Amino acid sequence: MAAIRGRAGRPVTLDPSTLAVSLGRPHGPGAPVNPPIGLSSTYRLGGDTIYGRDDSPTWSAFEEVLGGLEGGRALSFSSGMAAIAAVLGTVSVGGIVVAPRGAYNGTRRLLGQAAEQGRLTVRSVDISNTEETVTACEDAALLWLESPTNPQLAIADICALAPAAQMLGAAVVADNTFATPLLQRPLDMGADVVVHSVTKYLGGHSDLLMGAVVTRDDEWFDNVLTARQYGGAIPGSLEAFLALRGLRTLPVRLARAQETAGELAARLTLHPEVERVRYPGLPEHPGHDIAKSQMRGFGAMVSFDVVGGAPAADAVCEAVKLLVPATSLGGVETSIERRGRYVGEENTPPGLLRMSVGLEHVDDLWADLEQALAAVNR
């Protein structure tokens, strides 16, 4: 929640769904309702903006909305990986980073590359094991969190891990891409920094690449801003415009997708061709109670393991007609893929399918899943 001043100067608390619509708008008589796309690389001297690599009115509007939703100050980047690289780049050479074994493939591969080069030391942990993770934070510079993790949807106890890691001297960064600020605000739980792949739920239409970093800490903000300025990982104005438009509808999109995801997860648990369903909204999920305590909902990502392993999972992806066999996630369309097919996913169960639930009708999606699962034994 955030507050604005109402009549007589009294603070008025606004719901996140209202903030998503109301923030980042031009003001004053004759102002456009939507901020225009700023297509200029340079600006006349005398104003706040001098050069297009330093700032853009189009980015600023997006950053105002995302910052308001996360409860901090936001910086936008050219991609989620650019945002991740900027944050990890602040760790001094030789620093220790604690990260989930089941984190996003790109994050793990970037950390692995840094370790091979001798720039960082990486300690991989089961992020759902709080004791193991805290122990690994001894002498660490940074704890990297994902919750839910990608793609196995493990849950980290952020409220316990953040203060414990900081007591040991480690900064805490949370990738909040899956949950979005509507379901979870890691900064409120003690994290120092939040990272997003804006490409996913925030943009929401599979038509842009962008990333973002959000923090309340001035030193973190200045360091990441410097990394963006001199690393050059800036978003395009059109991408920022589209991302802002996506943010406006995030509350209604996520609510619909989450409702459908919960129903599909429940139905999949009863299907004979499914070995295991991974969805934190299911009571049998090992992280269900923690997710329930720290999230406002369980999200729209569902992973499930198909009987028959990799060949069966591949057959499902080939048989779907409505679902889209594709990587990435968070779009209005429901997508599905076997994550174990990618380099770096050797620890992912070979028959695991990651499904990003979109906005189609639940019964249409279920009918397509049923016929695809039936194709496994044909």
Secondary structure, 3 states (H helix, E strand, C coil): CEEEECHHHCEEEECHHHHHHHCCCCCCCCCCCCCCCCCCCECCCCCCCCECCCCCHHHHHHHHHHHHHHCCEEEEECCHHHHHHHHHCCCCCCEEEEEECCCCHHHHHHHHHHHHCCCEEEEEECCCCHHHHHHHCCCCCEEEEECCCCCCCCCCCHHHHHHHHHHCCCEEEEECCCCHHHHCCHHHHCCCEEEEECCCCCCCCCCCCCEEEEECCHHHHHHHHHHHHHHCCCCCHHHHHHHHHHHHHHHHHHHHHHHHHHHHHHHHCCCCCEEEEECCCCCCCCCHHHHHHHCCCCCCEEEEEECCHHHHHHHHHHHCCCCEECCCCCCCCCEEEEHHHCCCCCCCCCCEEEEECCCCCHHHHHHHHHHHHHHHHC
